[in-house]
Structure formats: C-alpha cells, structure tokens
Amino acid sequence: MTMRYTIIIEHGPENFSAYAPDFPGCVAAADTEQETLALMKEALEMHIEDMRERGEPIPRPSEIREVEVAA
C-alpha cells in the first residue's frame, strides 16, 4: 500500500532539513532541497520498515491545513 505523508522542509543558513509530523524523530538534512527530499523519503521508508518489523502500527497520514494570516 502506498501512503502520502506530509513533510516539512526548512531552509537553514547553510542547508535544508526536513521532518515528518506523523513520525517524530524521523529527519533528514542536506545541502539542497532536492537532496533533502530524497533523503527524507529514504528515511521514512526505513522508519516504516523498522516499525513493521517491531509490530508497531503505522500511523495514517494526518491532514495538514494551511492558514492565511496577515504578515
């Protein structure tokens, strides 16, 4: 089964980093946004595989909403 999870990519002073709200502690970082995205996908796949091996339930994707605010 294929699931679609939200990841957050942040641009820091020297690199990009990413995390998935549905998987606390699952993170990735790299020099470029594309590399960070690829590493995060790989990290999520490994994290989910490990959870399955330990018999842990795989979380359903949470719904992320955007809000518009004056800035």
VENVENHU-V493285 format. One record per helix or strand of 3 or more residues. SS is the DSSP state (alpha for helix, beta for strand). FROM is the first residue (numbers start at 1). TO is the last residue. If there is no record, write none. Layout:
SS&FROM&TO + SS&FROM&TO
//
This chain:
beta&8&11 + beta&16&19 + beta&27&30 + alpha&33&53
//
